[in-house]
Amino acid sequence: MNRVKWKGPYIESSLLKKIKDSKLVSNNNIETMSKNSVILPKFIGFTLRVYNGKTFTIIKIIEEMIGHKLGEFVSTRK
């Protein structure tokens, strides 16, 4: 089910804060547990470590991922 357009995309505030802070420090390896956050254009070039319920999976953000959710790129099953 899609989110209403007037509300905008859902991004967890802690993830957005980590992205802003890492631009200042030039550390682009960020851990998050938010699989339901939408990938924005400002995430391009970052390496995110997304928690799948057991381990952290490494995801390199590229242009084709914009608009998708982080959980679409993380496998939770064997």
Contacts in CASP RR format, 6 or more apart in sequence:
PFRMAT RR
TARGET T0000
AUTHOR 0000-0000-0000
METHOD contacts of the structure
MODEL  1
MNRVKWKGPYIESSLLKKIKDSKLVSNNNIETMSKNSVILPKFIGFTLRV
YNGKTFTIIKIIEEMIGHKLGEFVSTRK
3 9 0 8 1.000
3 10 0 8 1.000
9 38 0 8 1.000
9 40 0 8 1.000
9 67 0 8 1.000
10 36 0 8 1.000
10 37 0 8 1.000
10 38 0 8 1.000
11 37 0 8 1.000
11 38 0 8 1.000
11 40 0 8 1.000
12 32 0 8 1.000
12 34 0 8 1.000
12 36 0 8 1.000
12 37 0 8 1.000
14 32 0 8 1.000
14 34 0 8 1.000
15 30 0 8 1.000
15 32 0 8 1.000
15 34 0 8 1.000
15 37 0 8 1.000
18 30 0 8 1.000
18 32 0 8 1.000
19 30 0 8 1.000
19 42 0 8 1.000
19 43 0 8 1.000
19 46 0 8 1.000
22 28 0 8 1.000
22 30 0 8 1.000
22 46 0 8 1.000
28 45 0 8 1.000
28 46 0 8 1.000
28 47 0 8 1.000
29 47 0 8 1.000
29 49 0 8 1.000
30 46 0 8 1.000
30 47 0 8 1.000
30 48 0 8 1.000
30 49 0 8 1.000
31 48 0 8 1.000
31 49 0 8 1.000
31 51 0 8 1.000
31 56 0 8 1.000
32 48 0 8 1.000
32 49 0 8 1.000
32 50 0 8 1.000
32 51 0 8 1.000
32 70 0 8 1.000
33 50 0 8 1.000
33 51 0 8 1.000
34 50 0 8 1.000
34 70 0 8 1.000
35 50 0 8 1.000
35 51 0 8 1.000
35 52 0 8 1.000
35 69 0 8 1.000
35 70 0 8 1.000
35 71 0 8 1.000
35 74 0 8 1.000
36 69 0 8 1.000
36 70 0 8 1.000
36 71 0 8 1.000
37 69 0 8 1.000
37 70 0 8 1.000
38 67 0 8 1.000
38 68 0 8 1.000
38 69 0 8 1.000
39 61 0 8 1.000
39 65 0 8 1.000
39 66 0 8 1.000
39 67 0 8 1.000
39 68 0 8 1.000
39 69 0 8 1.000
39 70 0 8 1.000
40 66 0 8 1.000
40 67 0 8 1.000
41 66 0 8 1.000
43 61 0 8 1.000
43 65 0 8 1.000
43 66 0 8 1.000
44 61 0 8 1.000
44 62 0 8 1.000
44 63 0 8 1.000
44 66 0 8 1.000
45 60 0 8 1.000
45 61 0 8 1.000
45 62 0 8 1.000
46 60 0 8 1.000
46 61 0 8 1.000
47 58 0 8 1.000
47 59 0 8 1.000
47 60 0 8 1.000
47 61 0 8 1.000
48 58 0 8 1.000
48 59 0 8 1.000
48 61 0 8 1.000
48 70 0 8 1.000
49 56 0 8 1.000
49 57 0 8 1.000
49 58 0 8 1.000
49 59 0 8 1.000
50 56 0 8 1.000
50 57 0 8 1.000
50 59 0 8 1.000
50 70 0 8 1.000
50 71 0 8 1.000
50 73 0 8 1.000
50 74 0 8 1.000
51 57 0 8 1.000
52 74 0 8 1.000
52 75 0 8 1.000
52 76 0 8 1.000
53 76 0 8 1.000
57 73 0 8 1.000
57 74 0 8 1.000
57 75 0 8 1.000
59 70 0 8 1.000
59 73 0 8 1.000
59 74 0 8 1.000
65 73 0 8 1.000
END
